Amino acid sequence: MRMGSITTDIVSDGLIFNADAANRACYPKTGNIATDTINSISGSLHNNVDFNSNNLGYWEFDGIDTGIIFEEEGTLDNFSEITFALWINGVSGYYVAGKDNGSTGPFSILCRNSRWEWYVRTTDNWYGVLNNTSYGSGWKNVVGTWSGISNESKLYVNGVQIGSTTSTVGSTLYVNNNNFVLGGYDGSTSYDYDGIIANSQIYNRALSAAEVLHNYNALKSRFGL
């Protein structure tokens, strides 16, 4: 059952997950449940994740024990390509979001050591894209793409590619039973994110640079950019 719709002019081809605090079909401004508007995957807001109506809506995470946990089994990882996108503001913590548990998981976006990090794990190995550019302040659209077809991972911030790496083995993502978590990682609160997340999208294909820029332009005015 489809709940809600894509209310912004973002790319829809291959979109399999869309959680947006501004979309009332996803989150009605109150309560402990957020619902992906594409496949109706339900997420539980743990330990008082706060909602703020600024910028049309976002969730606040305290870096201690908060997170939105989406329980799913294989819907978000059994691919030969993926794109994972977040609109976030804040750089403290470690695991911003992903389907990881600290040792195994198909994908995650991190912020640590003054850099962004995008990780994917294939059936054979881990691949990370790290960038030494300062986080800076304010809103950021952080996007990671991976293709087992072209064997390449790419990392973008605000529509600009800031890093890439080649993956030489593994044509599909590693599949596990981890939950998908916004604001941390599955099974622990040791490295939770301290900041805010407005929305997140997952695609079952690697968006092109032009498509990543298109999505950034479609939403940037909401965040004063």
CORBEL-V849758 format. One record per run of one state. SS is the DSSP state (a for helix, b for strand, c for the rest). FROM is the first residue (numbers start at 0). TO is the last residue. If there is no record, write none. Layout:
ss->SS from->FROM to->TO
ss->SS from->FROM to->TO
This chain:
ss->c from->0 to->13
ss->b from->14 to->19
ss->c from->20 to->31
ss->b from->32 to->34
ss->c from->35 to->40
ss->b from->41 to->45
ss->c from->46 to->48
ss->b from->49 to->51
ss->c from->52 to->52
ss->a from->53 to->55
ss->c from->56 to->56
ss->b from->57 to->61
ss->c from->62 to->65
ss->b from->66 to->69
ss->c from->70 to->79
ss->b from->80 to->91
ss->c from->92 to->93
ss->b from->94 to->99
ss->c from->100 to->103
ss->b from->104 to->111
ss->c from->112 to->113
ss->b from->114 to->121
ss->c from->122 to->124
ss->b from->125 to->129
ss->c from->130 to->138
ss->b from->139 to->146
ss->c from->147 to->150
ss->b from->151 to->156
ss->c from->157 to->158
ss->b from->159 to->165
ss->c from->166 to->171
ss->b from->172 to->172
ss->c from->173 to->178
ss->b from->179 to->181
ss->c from->182 to->183
ss->b from->184 to->184
ss->c from->185 to->186
ss->b from->187 to->187
ss->c from->188 to->192
ss->b from->193 to->202
ss->c from->203 to->207
ss->a from->208 to->222
ss->c from->223 to->224
